[in-house]
């Protein structure tokens, strides 16, 4: 009888742990962490790359405009980046990070080094932050922010 009780107790612990891990019975939505060096917003409009030193995201379609930088002889204003030590900035580049990786769905966080990136519920924006410095950016078709 003791063996049967122990098996039932073990099974109950596994079931309760599974329910807790799935968020059943709680109002708080848990996020799942990934570790991708390239990823895309669910809407497919934003593509990002990340490593221990930098996160950069480019956007295909947007309604906001950025004043041209006369020092940039390449494409300016189609992306944002944040480094391991500096503030976020507008990207001057001749390449793109679009279509480089799998979708980062709502509820997932991408962690690479000290960087965290996540999308919104609609899947049309991306927010990336260096958790060590607090610097980062958010971009969407309607707006962008450097912080």
N, C-alpha and C positions, 0 to 999 in steps of 0.2 A: 504494500500500500504506500509506503514512503516513496518508492521509486515513481509510482504513478503521480503522486502529489508533486514531486520534484519536476517531472516532465511537464505537467500542467502549469506549474509556476513559471518554469522557463519559457513555455510557449506564451503565457500571458505577458511576461516581460518583453519578449520580442514583438508582440502585437502592439503593446503600449508604446514601445520605442519607435516602431514604424509609424504609428499615428502621430506621435510628437514630431518626428522628422518630416512628415508630409504636411504638417501644419494643421491637421484635422483638429477641430475643436478650438482653434485660436483665431482671433481676428487679424493678427499680425501676419503680413505676407513675408515670408523668408526669401532672401535672395540666394542664388547659387553662384559661386565664384568660379570663373574660368581663368585660363592663363594662355590667351591667344596673342600671337605677335602681329596678326592682321585680322581685322573684323569689320563688319558692315552693319549699318543700321537696318532694322527690319523693313523699312520702306525702300531701302536700296539707294537712298540719296546721299548717304554719308559713308565714307570709307576711311579706316584708320589703320595706322601701324604703331607698334609700341615695342620698346625695349627698356633696359634698365636706365637709359639716359634721356629718353624723349618719348612723348606721345604726340602724334600728328594726325589730324583728321581733315580731309578735304570734303567739300560739298559740291554736288553736281548742279542743282537748281536752287537759287535763292533770290529773294527780292531786295535784299539790302545791298548797299554799295559802300565801298571803301575808297577813300581818296587815294589815288595812285602814289606810289613811292618812286620818286625819280631815280633813286639809287638801284632799284630793282629792274634789271634788264630781262627778266623772265615773267612768268605769270604771277601776279600779286593779288591777294585777297580771295583766293578760292579755298583757303584752308587756314587752320589755326594750329598752334603747337605749344607745348609746355615742356621745359627741360627739367632735369634733375635739380638744378640749382637756381634757375632764373624764373622770371615772370612769363606768363603766356604772351604770345605774340602772333601777329598775322604772318602767314607764310609767303615767302618769295621762292618759287620753285619752277623748274622746267619739267617736273615729273608729277605723278599723281598717286594718291593712296586709294583711289576708288577701285572697287571690285577686286580687292586683294585677299579678302578673307570671308569666312562664314558669318552668318547673321548672329548678332548679339541681341537676343530676344529680351523683351521686357521681363524683369525679374532676375536677370542675370547681371553679374558685375564682372568685368574683365580686370584682373589684377596682374600687372607686370611690374616688378620691382616695387617702387613706392607709388606707382600710378594706379588709379582706379577710374574706370570708365563705365558708364551705364546709359541706356536709352530711356526715353519716357514711355508712357503707356501707349501712345499713338505710334511710336517707332520712327518719328520723324526728327528727333533731335538727339544730340550726343553731348554728355557732360563728362569731362575728364579733369581729374585733379591730382596733383602731387600731394599725397597725404602728409609728407614730411614738411613741405613748405607752405601748404595751403593755397598755392597758386594753381590756376587752371583756366578752363574755358568751357563755354557751352555754345553750341551752334545749332541752328534750325533754319528752315527755309525763310522764316520771317525775321530773324534777328540773330545776333551773336553777342557774347559777353566775354571779356577777358577779366580775370580776377587774380 
